[in-house]
Amino acid sequence: MTIDNVIYSMGRFEHSFLAFIDVGGIVMWPLLGCCFWMLWLASQIVFKSYHLTYIRMTTHTCPDWLKHRLDKLALRQAYQQQYSDLQGVKLLSMVAPLLGLLGTVSGMIAMFTAGANYGFHDPAVISAGISMAMVTTQTGLFIGLSGALLAFFWQRKLNKIQDVELVRGEHAE
């Protein structure tokens, strides 16, 4: 595959993507923003280091109990940050289907407005509004479902970490 083929393929993808956004109407832009925001929060799991986020004082006079407490505090702060990001994903996964529903209503309004202006005898007039409604609904449901699945698995991961820390904390003290 040559560079020209890659550039051509990317250009066709961009054109198809923008055409898809155009069919969905104005509601597609907030849906797209919701999707990218959710992806950014999900990337925090993968790329951001949630390990010890404090500057440790490793002097020889620092007692072991203090190091243990600082480690516990850092883990608790990392857990809280992950939980905060998880709540954002949960919120966005609930908002996306509602935005899709808003797009559905907008598409139906556009369909009836066009039908009132040009008559309902032309199928192209009706199909444009229905297409707008279905594209936004599909996109909102897809983003919401993806976010719900991500949140489910992320919550399970955090619960396992919390269970391990709880067991470790009981045996350590």
Residue pairs with C-beta under 8 A, 6 or more apart in sequence:
20 28
20 135
21 28
21 29
21 32
23 131
23 132
23 135
24 31
24 103
24 132
24 135
24 136
24 139
25 103
25 106
25 107
25 110
25 132
25 136
26 106
27 99
27 100
27 102
27 103
27 106
27 136
28 103
28 135
28 136
28 139
30 99
31 96
31 99
31 100
31 103
31 136
31 139
31 140
31 143
34 92
34 95
34 96
34 99
34 143
35 96
35 143
37 88
37 92
38 88
38 89
38 92
38 93
38 96
38 143
38 146
38 147
38 150
41 85
41 88
41 89
41 92
42 89
42 150
42 154
44 82
44 85
45 82
45 85
45 154
50 78
50 81
50 82
51 74
51 78
52 71
52 74
52 75
52 78
53 74
53 77
53 78
53 81
54 70
54 73
54 74
54 77
56 67
56 70
57 70
68 172
72 169
75 165
79 158
79 161
79 162
79 165
82 154
82 158
83 158
86 151
86 154
86 155
86 158
89 147
89 150
89 151
89 154
90 147
90 148
90 151
92 143
92 147
93 143
93 144
93 145
93 146
93 147
93 148
93 150
93 151
94 144
95 144
96 140
96 141
96 143
96 144
96 147
97 140
97 141
97 143
97 144
98 140
99 136
99 140
100 136
100 137
100 138
100 139
100 140
100 141
100 143
100 144
101 137
101 140
102 136
103 132
103 133
103 135
103 136
103 137
103 139
103 140
104 133
104 134
104 136
104 137
105 133
106 132
106 133
106 136
107 129
107 130
107 131
107 132
107 133
107 134
107 135
107 136
108 129
108 133
109 129
110 128
110 129
110 132
111 125
111 126
111 128
111 129
111 130
111 132
111 133
112 129
114 125
114 126
114 128
114 129
115 125
115 126
115 129
118 125
119 125
120 126
